[in-house]
Structure formats: structure tokens, C-alpha cells
Amino acid sequence: MANGIYRIGIVGASSLVGKELSDELGESVLGASDFVLLDEDEAAGKITATGDEASFIQRLEASSFDRMDFVFFASSAEVTKKYWQDARRAGASIIDLTYALEGEKDVRTRAPWVAEALAAKAASNGAELDLNTPAVVAAHPAALMLALVAARLRSKLPLKSVAATVLEPASENGRLAMDELHQQTVNLLSFQTLPKEEYDAQVAFNLLPSLGEAAKVKLTVAEKRIRDEYAEFSAGALPPLALQLVQAPVFHCYSMSVLVEVAQSATTEQIEAALAGEHVDVVSGESDPPSNLSAAGQEDIMVRVSEDVGSEGVSRFWLWIAADNLKLAALNAIACAGELRRLRPLGKVQ
């Protein structure tokens, strides 16, 4: 039995986040592991890459999890609910990127970077992981971004309030949502009828705080998830989050406008210094601002700080933040696996 060498399954290897996860795992501390790519019938047999190596996607079955150490679920919530107990019975540590296991007994939502930034027991979502933890849910990227930024500020300054308008990209809801945004854009330019199966609304060239009643994309669900996760991570250590989620006509990367207030006089330089550190790239005012384009492919959360002009006697600052949602989700999932790894130092690979 090899110490630190694992057998790792990725369910939904052909999904957007599954492909990102495969790439990041190949470059991580788990990169020497034996990877098994799994998906439903339509994707089975396709060739994809894990790191620098080509791999076949295998058909997902109840028996697919034999001798697995870790299983990442990155397909759909329905697939996760159908197969996660099979992975659990096989003795695998489970990381859910589909949010399907929210509310399951002893399953916790994790954001290890936030816990580290808060450096307090309260940041551990109520309890540390133990051998009885059946699975963890990897945090929503936007909740991770907001909580990490707030935690960094709180570590250096008395943070008083946080309010955010978050712009959601199509890729957060998978390939079908991206395809519909693309087709809407094409059809609008050629004066054709718009497809609306995913959004039940026109999202191309548009900004929407809510979607049609028949939409498969659920903005209200995502907004509640971000709000709830932020509160769970902070456990009272951070001020409440005022939040509005808006569907943006972009394919990739979250961007958000965040207004923070601190309870003492502060300068832009002090805010930047508090934010700076691992996983956060502070962009100076002289540089181009963070954007969906500049954040794509970047591992860090990009932040630009500016003072709220006219807020006399009140220290308020605007943060313009952008991050690659798929890469952030993959990196956080790997960090979650790192937490679980401490509970199983030996792998099953012979």
C-alpha cells in the first residue's frame, strides 16, 4: 500500500467543472494518483486529458467506485444523489461540487481558505471533519470569494458591513446554459426566435435579477446558497451579507461590485494591505481593472479597491472583484480533499 498515492474518481468528467477539476488535480499534490474518469453513457468512451495524460471516460455504474479513495461528483445533482451512497459504501471520501448533498446528515459545506483566513474555531462550520464525515460539499465560488475577502478585511480592520451585487456567468450553470446564451446571441443578430429552455428569458445583451417561471436556471436558489454559505462560514465572525445576484450576458467568470464599511478611519492602502495574500491578487488603480477576460484561467481572486467618494466621516470602500468560477470551484474542491486526506493518510493503490 503506497503512502499518499490514491485512486481518485471524477464523476462528470466531461462537464465544464469536471474538465477543470481534472486539469487542476493533475497539477496538485494529488497529481501522482491513479485517476478514473466517469460519466453517463453519452460521454463514455470519449478521450479527455488529466493533466498531461490522455484518458478514456468510463461508463458510470454502481460498481465503478471499487477501491476508490476519493470521489469528486461534478456532473448533475441527480447523478450525485443516485450514486453517492455507492461511493460511500466503497469507503471513498466524497467531495460534492453539485450541491446535491446539502442538508444530508453529517455532510458539511467547506471552504478551507476561508477557515484559514478567519483562523478561528468558528470558521470550521461548527465542527472539524472526522472519520464519521460521509461527504463534504465544496463551497459555491461566489460565497467563497465574498467570505474570503471579508475574512481578510476582518483580520486587520473592524469590518462593519458588506453589500454585494454579484454577476453570474452562464458557465456556472453548465454547458446547456452556455449554449443557450450563445444561440440567443446568434439569433438576435440574425433576427430569429430565441431559445429559452434554460433561462425562460432573454439573457443575451441583457442583465436580469430574476428569470422566467419555467427557467431551469434558478437564480433564487443560487442567491440563497451564497447567502447561507457566507453566514455558515463566518459563524457570527463576519457582518451579515446584503446580496443581489444578477444573471449577466457573459460566458465565464464571476464579477461583483462589493461595498464594505469599516468602523474606523482607513485608507485605500490599508484596505489593499489587508486583502493581500495567498489566493487574492490586489490590482492597483493604475492597472487595468479586473474583468471576466483577465480573470479567466487565473487561480487568484482579483480585487481592485477604490474609496467611496463623498462618504464623509464614514470609511466605505468599493471592491471590484473577478474570478474564474470553474477554476475556483476546482481548487476549493481539491483543498477540501486535502482536509479529508488527513483522515486517510494511506491510499488503496497497491
C-alpha positions in Angstrom: 0.0 0.0 0.0 1.6 3.3 -1.1 1.6 6.2 1.3 -0.1 9.3 -0.3 -0.9 7.6 -3.7 -4.6 7.4 -4.2 -7.2 6.1 -6.5 -9.5 9.1 -7.4 -12.7 9.1 -9.3 -14.2 12.1 -11.1 -17.9 11.7 -11.8 -18.9 14.1 -14.6 -15.5 14.2 -16.1 -17.0 15.7 -19.4 -18.7 18.6 -17.6 -17.2 22.1 -17.5 -16.2 21.9 -13.9 -15.2 18.2 -14.3 -12.7 19.1 -17.0 -11.3 21.9 -15.0 -11.0 19.7 -12.0 -9.2 17.0 -14.0 -6.6 19.6 -15.1 -6.1 21.0 -11.6 -5.8 17.6 -10.0 -3.0 16.7 -12.4 -1.0 19.7 -11.1 -1.9 19.3 -7.5 -0.3 17.4 -4.6 -2.6 14.5 -5.7 -1.2 14.5 -9.2 0.6 11.2 -8.8 -2.6 9.4 -8.1 -4.5 6.9 -10.2 -7.4 8.8 -11.8 -10.6 7.2 -13.1 -12.8 9.5 -15.2 -16.5 8.5 -15.1 -19.6 9.8 -16.8 -23.0 8.7 -18.1 -23.5 6.7 -21.3 -23.4 9.6 -23.8 -19.9 10.7 -22.6 -18.5 7.2 -22.0 -15.6 6.2 -24.4 -14.5 9.8 -25.1 -10.9 10.7 -24.7 -10.0 13.6 -22.5 -7.0 14.8 -20.5 -6.0 14.5 -16.9 -3.0 16.8 -16.5 -0.7 16.0 -19.4 -2.1 12.4 -19.9 -4.9 11.3 -22.2 -7.6 9.2 -20.5 -10.8 7.4 -21.5 -14.0 8.4 -19.8 -15.6 5.2 -18.4 -19.3 4.5 -18.1 -20.6 5.3 -14.6 -22.1 2.3 -12.8 -22.8 1.4 -9.1 -19.7 -0.8 -9.2 -17.4 2.0 -10.5 -16.2 3.0 -7.1 -14.4 -0.1 -6.1 -11.1 0.7 -4.3 -11.6 4.4 -4.6 -10.0 6.7 -2.0 -11.7 9.9 -3.2 -14.7 10.6 -5.5 -15.5 14.0 -6.8 -19.0 14.5 -8.0 -19.1 17.1 -10.8 -22.0 16.0 -13.0 -25.5 16.9 -12.0 -27.3 16.9 -8.7 -29.4 13.9 -9.9 -26.4 11.8 -10.7 -24.8 12.7 -7.3 -27.9 11.6 -5.4 -28.1 8.4 -7.4 -24.5 7.2 -6.9 -23.1 8.9 -3.8 -24.1 6.1 -1.4 -22.4 3.6 -3.7 -19.2 5.6 -3.4 -19.7 5.8 0.4 -20.2 2.1 0.7 -17.0 1.5 -1.2 -15.2 3.5 1.5 -14.4 6.6 -0.6 -14.1 10.2 0.7 -16.7 12.2 -1.2 -16.4 15.8 -2.4 -19.7 17.2 -4.0 -19.4 20.0 -6.4 -23.1 19.8 -7.4 -24.7 20.8 -4.0 -26.9 17.7 -4.1 -25.8 16.7 -0.6 -26.7 19.9 1.1 -28.7 19.0 4.2 -27.6 15.4 4.3 -26.8 14.2 7.8 -23.2 15.0 8.9 -22.4 16.5 5.5 -20.7 19.9 5.7 -20.0 22.7 3.3 -16.4 23.5 3.2 -14.2 26.5 2.2 -10.7 25.7 3.7 -9.2 29.1 2.6 -11.9 31.0 4.5 -11.4 28.9 7.6 -7.7 29.7 7.4 -8.3 33.4 6.9 -10.6 33.6 9.9 -8.2 31.4 11.9 -10.9 30.7 14.5 -12.8 27.6 15.5 -16.0 29.3 14.5 -14.8 29.1 10.9 -14.9 25.3 10.9 -18.6 25.2 10.1 -19.4 24.0 13.6 -17.0 21.1 13.9 -13.9 19.6 12.4 -14.1 16.8 10.0 -13.8 13.3 11.4 -13.9 9.7 10.3 -17.7 9.8 10.5 -18.0 12.6 7.9 -19.6 10.8 4.9 -19.1 13.7 2.4 -18.3 17.4 2.0 -19.9 19.9 -0.3 -17.4 22.2 -1.9 -18.4 25.9 -1.4 -20.1 27.9 -4.1 -17.4 30.1 -5.8 -19.2 33.4 -5.1 -19.7 32.5 -1.5 -16.0 31.6 -1.2 -15.0 34.9 -2.9 -17.1 37.1 -0.6 -16.3 35.2 2.6 -12.5 35.2 1.9 -12.4 38.9 1.1 -14.5 39.7 4.2 -12.4 37.5 6.4 -9.2 39.1 5.2 -10.5 42.6 6.0 -11.8 41.5 9.4 -8.4 40.1 10.3 -6.9 43.6 10.1 -9.8 46.1 10.4 -13.2 46.3 12.3 -15.4 45.3 9.4 -18.9 46.8 9.8 -20.9 45.9 6.7 -20.7 44.0 3.4 -23.1 44.6 0.5 -22.6 42.9 -2.9 -24.1 42.8 -6.4 -22.9 39.6 -8.0 -22.9 39.0 -11.8 -23.4 35.3 -12.6 -21.8 33.8 -15.8 -23.6 31.2 -17.9 -20.8 28.6 -17.3 -21.9 28.4 -13.6 -25.0 26.5 -14.8 -23.2 24.2 -17.2 -22.8 23.6 -20.9 -26.5 23.9 -21.8 -26.8 27.3 -20.3 -23.7 28.4 -22.2 -25.0 27.0 -25.4 -28.3 28.8 -25.0 -26.6 32.2 -24.3 -24.5 31.6 -27.4 -27.5 30.7 -29.6 -29.6 33.6 -28.2 -26.7 36.0 -29.2 -26.5 34.5 -32.7 -30.3 34.5 -33.2 -30.7 38.1 -32.0 -28.1 39.3 -34.6 -30.0 37.4 -37.3 -33.5 38.4 -36.1 -34.6 34.9 -35.3 -36.6 33.4 -32.4 -34.7 33.0 -29.2 -34.3 29.6 -27.5 -35.4 29.9 -23.8 -35.3 26.3 -22.5 -32.7 27.1 -19.8 -33.5 30.7 -18.8 -37.1 31.2 -20.0 -35.9 34.8 -20.7 -33.6 36.8 -22.9 -30.2 36.8 -21.3 -28.2 37.8 -24.3 -27.4 41.6 -24.3 -29.3 41.8 -21.0 -29.0 41.9 -17.2 -31.6 40.2 -15.1 -32.2 39.9 -11.3 -34.7 37.2 -12.0 -35.6 34.7 -14.7 -38.8 33.2 -16.2 -41.0 30.9 -14.1 -40.1 28.0 -16.3 -36.4 28.6 -16.2 -34.1 25.6 -15.4 -31.5 28.0 -14.1 -32.6 29.0 -10.6 -31.2 32.4 -9.6 -33.1 32.5 -6.3 -31.7 29.1 -5.3 -28.1 30.2 -6.1 -28.6 33.6 -4.2 -29.9 31.8 -1.1 -27.0 29.3 -1.3 -24.4 32.1 -1.5 -26.0 33.9 1.4 -26.4 30.8 3.6 -22.8 29.6 2.9 -21.4 33.0 3.7 -23.3 33.0 7.1 -22.2 29.4 7.8 -18.5 30.1 7.2 -18.5 33.2 9.3 -20.4 31.7 12.2 -21.0 35.3 13.5 -17.4 36.4 13.0 -18.3 38.5 9.9 -21.1 41.1 9.4 -24.2 39.9 7.6 -24.1 40.0 3.8 -26.5 42.2 1.8 -26.7 40.4 -1.6 -28.2 40.7 -5.0 -27.5 38.1 -7.7 -27.8 39.2 -11.3 -27.7 37.0 -14.4 -25.1 38.5 -16.7 -24.7 38.0 -20.5 -21.2 36.6 -20.1 -20.0 33.0 -20.6 -17.3 32.8 -18.0 -16.1 34.2 -14.6 -17.8 35.8 -11.7 -17.5 39.6 -11.3 -19.0 41.5 -8.4 -19.3 45.0 -7.0 -18.9 45.0 -3.2 -19.3 47.9 -0.8 -17.6 47.4 2.5 -17.6 49.7 5.6 -15.1 49.6 8.4 -15.7 51.1 11.8 -12.7 53.3 11.9 -10.8 55.7 9.6 -8.9 53.8 6.9 -7.1 54.4 3.6 -7.3 52.6 0.3 -3.7 51.4 1.0 -4.8 49.9 4.3 -7.7 48.0 2.7 -5.3 46.7 -0.1 -2.8 45.6 2.5 -5.5 43.7 4.5 -6.7 41.9 1.4 -3.3 41.0 0.0 -2.1 37.4 0.5 -2.5 33.9 -0.8 -5.4 33.4 -3.3 -6.0 37.1 -3.6 -4.4 39.4 -6.3 -4.8 43.1 -5.4 -4.9 45.1 -8.6 -3.7 48.7 -8.3 -5.7 51.6 -9.5 -3.1 52.4 -12.2 -3.6 48.9 -13.8 -6.4 47.7 -15.9 -9.3 46.7 -13.7 -10.2 43.0 -13.1 -12.6 41.6 -15.6 -14.1 38.4 -16.9 -11.4 38.3 -19.6 -8.4 39.0 -17.3 -9.7 36.6 -14.6 -10.2 33.6 -17.0 -7.6 31.0 -16.3 -6.3 32.7 -13.2 -6.1 30.9 -9.9 -6.4 34.0 -7.7 -9.4 36.2 -6.9 -8.6 39.6 -8.5 -9.6 42.7 -6.5 -9.4 46.5 -7.1 -10.1 48.9 -4.3 -11.5 52.4 -4.5 -12.7 54.8 -1.8 -16.4 55.6 -1.7 -16.2 59.3 -2.8 -18.5 61.5 -0.7 -18.8 59.3 2.3 -17.6 61.9 4.8 -16.9 60.6 8.2 -17.6 57.0 7.1 -14.9 54.7 5.9 -16.5 52.9 2.9 -14.8 51.3 0.0 -15.8 49.8 -3.3 -14.2 46.5 -4.2 -14.4 45.3 -7.8 -13.8 41.6 -7.8 -13.4 39.0 -10.6 -12.5 35.3 -10.5 -12.6 32.2 -12.7 -15.6 30.4 -11.3 -14.7 26.9 -12.7 -11.1 27.1 -11.6 -12.1 28.4 -8.2 -14.6 25.6 -7.7 -11.9 23.0 -8.7 -9.2 24.5 -6.5 -11.6 24.6 -3.5 -12.7 21.0 -4.1 -9.0 20.0 -4.1 -8.5 21.9 -0.8 -11.5 20.0 0.6 -9.8 16.7 -0.5 -6.7 17.9 1.4 -8.8 18.2 4.6 -10.2 14.7 4.1 -6.7 13.4 3.1 -5.6 13.9 6.7 -8.1 11.4 7.8 -6.8 8.7 5.4 -3.0 9.0 5.0 -2.8 5.7 3.2 -4.3 5.1 -0.2 -5.7 1.9 -1.7 -3.4 1.8 -4.7 -1.1 -1.2 -4.3 
